[in-house]
Amino acid sequence: MMRTYYAMLLSRSEDDSVGKMKQFATYFTHGIRGGAQLRVSIYQAKEATQIADLVDEFFASDQESPRLVLA
């Protein structure tokens, strides 16, 4: 879902795409193992395509072990 939303933002080329991506990173990555580290990387990114690449890399890196953290 996160990547779908980011793809939509990239296709629209809106001025505030980077800000929106950073905002939604906060919502979509809570409760996901490694989510805090991903958010730090996203917050440091300057370009929308860089953020999309970070998200793709994060979720592709460990497809076999679940990232959801149940407390």
N, CA, C and O atoms as a Tinker XYZ file with bonds, in Angstrom:
   284  protein
     1  N      0.812000   -1.184000    0.000000    73     2
     2  CA     0.000000    0.000000    0.000000    64     1     3
     3  C      0.866000    1.262000    0.000000    63     2     4     5
     4  O      0.575000    2.220000   -0.716000    81     3
     5  N      1.901000    1.256000    0.784000    73     3     6
     6  CA     2.792000    2.421000    0.869000    64     5     7
     7  C      3.404000    2.721000   -0.489000    63     6     8     9
     8  O      3.438000    3.875000   -0.915000    81     7
     9  N      3.879000    1.709000   -1.157000    73     7    10
    10  CA     4.515000    1.904000   -2.462000    64     9    11
    11  C      3.505000    2.388000   -3.495000    63    10    12    13
    12  O      3.843000    3.197000   -4.358000    81    11
    13  N      2.278000    1.904000   -3.416000    73    11    14
    14  CA     1.234000    2.340000   -4.335000    64    13    15
    15  C      0.964000    3.834000   -4.167000    63    14    16    17
    16  O      0.841000    4.568000   -5.148000    81    15
    17  N      0.875000    4.261000   -2.941000    73    15    18
    18  CA     0.650000    5.680000   -2.663000    64    17    19
    19  C      1.821000    6.513000   -3.178000    63    18    20    21
    20  O      1.623000    7.566000   -3.784000    81    19
    21  N      3.030000    6.039000   -2.934000    73    19    22
    22  CA     4.217000    6.771000   -3.395000    64    21    23
    23  C      4.260000    6.846000   -4.916000    63    22    24    25
    24  O      4.637000    7.878000   -5.472000    81    23
    25  N      3.883000    5.774000   -5.592000    73    23    26
    26  CA     3.860000    5.774000   -7.061000    64    25    27
    27  C      2.876000    6.819000   -7.578000    63    26    28    29
    28  O      3.139000    7.497000   -8.571000    81    27
    29  N      1.743000    6.939000   -6.894000    73    27    30
    30  CA     0.761000    7.939000   -7.283000    64    29    31
    31  C      1.344000    9.351000   -7.127000    63    30    32    33
    32  O      1.177000   10.192000   -8.010000    81    31
    33  N      2.014000    9.604000   -6.027000    73    31    34
    34  CA     2.624000   10.916000   -5.809000    64    33    35
    35  C      3.698000   11.215000   -6.852000    63    34    36    37
    36  O      3.790000   12.338000   -7.350000    81    35
    37  N      4.500000   10.221000   -7.179000    73    35    38
    38  CA     5.557000   10.408000   -8.177000    64    37    39
    39  C      4.960000   10.728000   -9.547000    63    38    40    41
    40  O      5.504000   11.550000  -10.285000    81    39
    41  N      3.851000   10.087000   -9.886000    73    39    42
    42  CA     3.255000   10.321000  -11.195000    64    41    43
    43  C      2.633000   11.713000  -11.308000    63    42    44    45
    44  O      2.540000   12.261000  -12.406000    81    43
    45  N      2.214000   12.278000  -10.199000    73    43    46
    46  CA     1.600000   13.601000  -10.203000    64    45    47
    47  C      2.621000   14.732000  -10.156000    63    46    48    49
    48  O      2.302000   15.861000  -10.530000    81    47
    49  N      3.817000   14.458000   -9.714000    73    47    50
    50  CA     4.893000   15.456000   -9.635000    64    49    51
    51  C      4.458000   16.732000   -8.896000    63    50    52    53
    52  O      4.704000   17.848000   -9.355000    81    51
    53  N      3.814000   16.539000   -7.760000    73    51    54
    54  CA     3.380000   17.680000   -6.959000    64    53    55
    55  C      4.553000   18.277000   -6.191000    63    54    56    57
    56  O      5.519000   17.585000   -5.870000    81    55
    57  N      4.453000   19.566000   -5.902000    73    55    58
    58  CA     5.521000   20.255000   -5.174000    64    57    59
    59  C      5.749000   19.687000   -3.780000    63    58    60    61
    60  O      6.878000   19.680000   -3.291000    81    59
    61  N      4.698000   19.216000   -3.144000    73    59    62
    62  CA     4.829000   18.739000   -1.775000    64    61    63
    63  C      4.901000   17.211000   -1.663000    63    62    64    65
    64  O      4.609000   16.661000   -0.602000    81    63
    65  N      5.279000   16.531000   -2.725000    73    63    66
    66  CA     5.345000   15.072000   -2.719000    64    65    67
    67  C      6.302000   14.541000   -1.660000    63    66    68    69
    68  O      5.983000   13.577000   -0.964000    81    67
    69  N      7.454000   15.152000   -1.534000    73    67    70
    70  CA     8.445000   14.680000   -0.561000    64    69    71
    71  C      7.878000   14.782000    0.847000    63    70    72    73
    72  O      8.010000   13.850000    1.641000    81    71
    73  N      7.252000   15.900000    1.159000    73    71    74
    74  CA     6.656000   16.077000    2.482000    64    73    75
    75  C      5.558000   15.072000    2.764000    63    74    76    77
    76  O      5.469000   14.533000    3.867000    81    75
    77  N      4.721000   14.820000    1.767000    73    75    78
    78  CA     3.647000   13.846000    1.936000    64    77    79
    79  C      4.213000   12.443000    2.133000    63    78    80    81
    80  O      3.706000   11.672000    2.947000    81    79
    81  N      5.258000   12.117000    1.391000    73    79    82
    82  CA     5.875000   10.798000    1.522000    64    81    83
    83  C      6.444000   10.620000    2.920000    63    82    84    85
    84  O      6.306000    9.553000    3.518000    81    83
    85  N      7.074000   11.649000    3.437000    73    83    86
    86  CA     7.644000   11.576000    4.783000    64    85    87
    87  C      6.540000   11.429000    5.823000    63    86    88    89
    88  O      6.682000   10.672000    6.783000    81    87
    89  N      5.460000   12.144000    5.634000    73    87    90
    90  CA     4.338000   12.062000    6.562000    64    89    91
    91  C      3.746000   10.651000    6.566000    63    90    92    93
    92  O      3.512000   10.086000    7.635000    81    91
    93  N      3.507000   10.091000    5.416000    73    91    94
    94  CA     2.918000    8.768000    5.349000    64    93    95
    95  C      3.884000    7.664000    5.777000    63    94    96    97
    96  O      3.453000    6.591000    6.197000    81    95
    97  N      5.166000    7.919000    5.674000    73    95    98
    98  CA     6.137000    6.940000    6.179000    64    97    99
    99  C      5.924000    6.725000    7.669000    63    98   100   101
   100  O      6.058000    5.608000    8.169000    81    99
   101  N      5.594000    7.789000    8.367000    73    99   102
   102  CA     5.337000    7.691000    9.796000    64   101   103
   103  C      4.143000    6.774000   10.057000    63   102   104   105
   104  O      4.208000    5.914000   10.935000    81   103
   105  N      3.070000    6.946000    9.316000    73   103   106
   106  CA     1.869000    6.138000    9.514000    64   105   107
   107  C      2.071000    4.682000    9.122000    63   106   108   109
   108  O      1.667000    3.776000    9.851000    81   107
   109  N      2.693000    4.461000    7.977000    73   107   110
   110  CA     2.780000    3.113000    7.427000    64   109   111
   111  C      3.842000    2.233000    8.070000    63   110   112   113
   112  O      3.794000    1.013000    7.910000    81   111
   113  N      4.793000    2.805000    8.785000    73   111   114
   114  CA     5.896000    1.986000    9.294000    64   113   115
   115  C      5.871000    1.766000   10.802000    63   114   116   117
   116  O      6.773000    1.125000   11.340000    81   115
   117  N      4.869000    2.276000   11.488000    73   115   118
   118  CA     4.764000    1.975000   12.924000    64   117   119
   119  C      4.367000    0.523000   13.106000    63   118   120   121
   120  O      3.481000    0.022000   12.414000    81   119
   121  N      5.023000   -0.151000   14.037000    73   119   122
   122  CA     4.742000   -1.550000   14.289000    64   121   123
   123  C      5.441000   -2.500000   13.347000    63   122   124   125
   124  O      5.192000   -3.705000   13.374000    81   123
   125  N      6.312000   -1.968000   12.518000    73   123   126
   126  CA     7.070000   -2.806000   11.590000    64   125   127
   127  C      8.516000   -2.837000   12.060000    63   126   128   129
   128  O      9.130000   -1.795000   12.288000    81   127
   129  N      9.052000   -4.043000   12.202000    73   127   130
   130  CA    10.441000   -4.187000   12.642000    64   129   131
   131  C     11.361000   -3.459000   11.671000    63   130   132   133
   132  O     11.309000   -3.681000   10.461000    81   131
   133  N     12.196000   -2.594000   12.212000    73   131   134
   134  CA    13.109000   -1.809000   11.388000    64   133   135
   135  C     12.478000   -0.533000   10.858000    63   134   136   137
   136  O     13.124000    0.228000   10.137000    81   135
   137  N     11.216000   -0.293000   11.210000    73   135   138
   138  CA    10.508000    0.884000   10.722000    64   137   139
   139  C     11.143000    2.190000   11.153000    63   138   140   141
   140  O     11.184000    3.148000   10.382000    81   139
   141  N     11.639000    2.234000   12.381000    73   139   142
   142  CA    12.275000    3.466000   12.872000    64   141   143
   143  C     13.496000    3.817000   12.034000    63   142   144   145
   144  O     13.713000    4.982000   11.701000    81   143
   145  N     14.286000    2.816000   11.697000    73   143   146
   146  CA    15.476000    3.052000   10.876000    64   145   147
   147  C     15.079000    3.519000    9.479000    63   146   148   149
   148  O     15.721000    4.402000    8.911000    81   147
   149  N     14.031000    2.931000    8.930000    73   147   150
   150  CA    13.547000    3.359000    7.618000    64   149   151
   151  C     13.080000    4.809000    7.678000    63   150   152   153
   152  O     13.390000    5.597000    6.785000    81   151
   153  N     12.334000    5.169000    8.728000    73   151   154
   154  CA    11.861000    6.548000    8.856000    64   153   155
   155  C     13.014000    7.532000    8.911000    63   154   156   157
   156  O     12.941000    8.597000    8.298000    81   155
   157  N     14.072000    7.201000    9.629000    73   155   158
   158  CA    15.247000    8.085000    9.694000    64   157   159
   159  C     15.816000    8.290000    8.295000    63   158   160   161
   160  O     16.127000    9.417000    7.908000    81   159
   161  N     15.953000    7.214000    7.541000    73   159   162
   162  CA    16.480000    7.316000    6.173000    64   161   163
   163  C     15.573000    8.166000    5.300000    63   162   164   165
   164  O     16.045000    8.984000    4.510000    81   163
   165  N     14.277000    7.972000    5.444000    73   163   166
   166  CA    13.317000    8.741000    4.650000    64   165   167
   167  C     13.369000   10.210000    5.018000    63   166   168   169
   168  O     13.349000   11.064000    4.132000    81   167
   169  N     13.433000   10.524000    6.297000    73   167   170
   170  CA    13.467000   11.929000    6.729000    64   169   171
   171  C     14.716000   12.643000    6.221000    63   170   172   173
   172  O     14.691000   13.856000    6.010000    81   171
   173  N     15.807000   11.904000    6.023000    73   171   174
   174  CA    17.051000   12.504000    5.536000    64   173   175
   175  C     17.061000   12.671000    4.018000    63   174   176   177
   176  O     17.862000   13.438000    3.482000    81   175
   177  N     16.184000   11.964000    3.331000    73   175   178
   178  CA    16.133000   12.015000    1.864000    64   177   179
   179  C     15.614000   13.368000    1.386000    63   178   180   181
   180  O     14.801000   14.009000    2.052000    81   179
   181  N     16.094000   13.782000    0.235000    73   179   182
   182  CA    15.717000   15.081000   -0.329000    64   181   183
   183  C     14.802000   14.979000   -1.544000    63   182   184   185
   184  O     14.129000   15.948000   -1.897000    81   183
   185  N     14.772000   13.811000   -2.188000    73   183   186
   186  CA    14.009000   13.651000   -3.428000    64   185   187
   187  C     12.997000   12.520000   -3.302000    63   186   188   189
   188  O     13.240000   11.527000   -2.615000    81   187
   189  N     11.863000   12.682000   -3.970000    73   187   190
   190  CA    10.796000   11.689000   -3.918000    64   189   191
   191  C     11.259000   10.323000   -4.443000    63   190   192   193
   192  O     10.920000    9.288000   -3.869000    81   191
   193  N     12.023000   10.324000   -5.519000    73   191   194
   194  CA    12.483000    9.042000   -6.074000    64   193   195
   195  C     13.415000    8.327000   -5.105000    63   194   196   197
   196  O     13.418000    7.098000   -5.036000    81   195
   197  N     14.197000    9.081000   -4.365000    73   195   198
   198  CA    15.092000    8.497000   -3.364000    64   197   199
   199  C     14.264000    7.822000   -2.261000    63   198   200   201
   200  O     14.612000    6.736000   -1.798000    81   199
   201  N     13.186000    8.458000   -1.851000    73   199   202
   202  CA    12.322000    7.882000   -0.820000    64   201   203
   203  C     11.673000    6.596000   -1.332000    63   202   204   205
   204  O     11.637000    5.593000   -0.619000    81   203
   205  N     11.170000    6.620000   -2.544000    73   203   206
   206  CA    10.552000    5.426000   -3.125000    64   205   207
   207  C     11.560000    4.283000   -3.203000    63   206   208   209
   208  O     11.213000    3.133000   -2.934000    81   207
   209  N     12.788000    4.583000   -3.563000    73   207   210
   210  CA    13.830000    3.554000   -3.624000    64   209   211
   211  C     14.121000    2.978000   -2.242000    63   210   212   213
   212  O     14.309000    1.769000   -2.107000    81   211
   213  N     14.160000    3.820000   -1.220000    73   211   214
   214  CA    14.396000    3.354000    0.150000    64   213   215
   215  C     13.295000    2.400000    0.598000    63   214   216   217
   216  O     13.571000    1.379000    1.228000    81   215
   217  N     12.052000    2.733000    0.273000    73   215   218
   218  CA    10.921000    1.882000    0.642000    64   217   219
   219  C     10.998000    0.549000   -0.096000    63   218   220   221
   220  O     10.822000   -0.508000    0.510000    81   219
   221  N     11.257000    0.593000   -1.393000    73   219   222
   222  CA    11.381000   -0.644000   -2.170000    64   221   223
   223  C     12.489000   -1.530000   -1.611000    63   222   224   225
   224  O     12.308000   -2.737000   -1.447000    81   223
   225  N     13.611000   -0.933000   -1.328000    73   223   226
   226  CA    14.764000   -1.665000   -0.805000    64   225   227
   227  C     14.441000   -2.291000    0.555000    63   226   228   229
   228  O     14.779000   -3.446000    0.810000    81   227
   229  N     13.795000   -1.529000    1.410000    73   227   230
   230  CA    13.451000   -1.998000    2.749000    64   229   231
   231  C     12.574000   -3.237000    2.693000    63   230   232   233
   232  O     12.871000   -4.240000    3.341000    81   231
   233  N     11.490000   -3.173000    1.917000    73   231   234
   234  CA    10.550000   -4.287000    1.880000    64   233   235
   235  C     11.045000   -5.456000    1.034000    63   234   236   237
   236  O     10.608000   -6.588000    1.241000    81   235
   237  N     11.937000   -5.209000    0.096000    73   235   238
   238  CA    12.492000   -6.301000   -0.713000    64   237   239
   239  C     13.625000   -7.023000    0.004000    63   238   240   241
   240  O     13.919000   -8.177000   -0.306000    81   239
   241  N     14.260000   -6.357000    0.955000    73   239   242
   242  CA    15.450000   -6.914000    1.597000    64   241   243
   243  C     15.175000   -8.165000    2.409000    63   242   244   245
   244  O     16.054000   -9.015000    2.549000    81   243
   245  N     13.983000   -8.289000    2.940000    73   243   246
   246  CA    13.714000   -9.429000    3.803000    64   245   247
   247  C     12.279000   -9.901000    3.611000    63   246   248   249
   248  O     11.449000   -9.778000    4.512000    81   247
   249  N     12.000000  -10.432000    2.450000    73   247   250
   250  CA    10.651000  -10.886000    2.112000    64   249   251
   251  C     10.234000  -12.111000    2.917000    63   250   252   253
   252  O      9.041000  -12.352000    3.100000    81   251
   253  N     11.198000  -12.886000    3.398000    73   251   254
   254  CA    10.842000  -14.144000    4.022000    64   253   255
   255  C     10.505000  -14.059000    5.493000    63   254   256   257
   256  O      9.751000  -14.898000    5.985000    81   255
   257  N     11.018000  -13.103000    6.206000    73   255   258
   258  CA    10.667000  -13.011000    7.615000    64   257   259
   259  C      9.708000  -11.835000    7.820000    63   258   260   261
   260  O      9.922000  -10.739000    7.303000    81   259
   261  N      8.658000  -12.091000    8.579000    73   259   262
   262  CA     7.659000  -11.030000    8.765000    64   261   263
   263  C      8.230000   -9.838000    9.510000    63   262   264   265
   264  O      9.065000   -9.986000   10.402000    81   263
   265  N      7.767000   -8.651000    9.130000    73   263   266
   266  CA     8.233000   -7.441000    9.771000    64   265   267
   267  C      7.249000   -6.891000   10.787000    63   266   268   269
   268  O      7.589000   -5.973000   11.533000    81   267
   269  N      6.035000   -7.432000   10.837000    73   267   270
   270  CA     5.047000   -6.942000   11.771000    64   269   271
   271  C      5.439000   -7.337000   13.180000    63   270   272   273
   272  O      5.755000   -8.499000   13.436000    81   271
   273  N      5.422000   -6.398000   14.078000    73   271   274
   274  CA     5.774000   -6.639000   15.470000    64   273   275
   275  C      4.487000   -6.579000   16.275000    63   274   276   277
   276  O      3.824000   -5.543000   16.332000    81   275
   277  N      4.149000   -7.675000   16.883000    73   275   278
   278  CA     2.949000   -7.719000   17.718000    64   277   279
   279  C      3.352000   -7.589000   19.176000    63   278   280   281
   280  O      4.158000   -8.371000   19.681000    81   279
   281  N      2.792000   -6.605000   19.841000    73   279   282
   282  CA     3.152000   -6.374000   21.239000    64   281   283
   283  C      2.039000   -6.790000   22.152000    63   282   284
   284  O      2.163000   -6.668000   23.371000    81   283
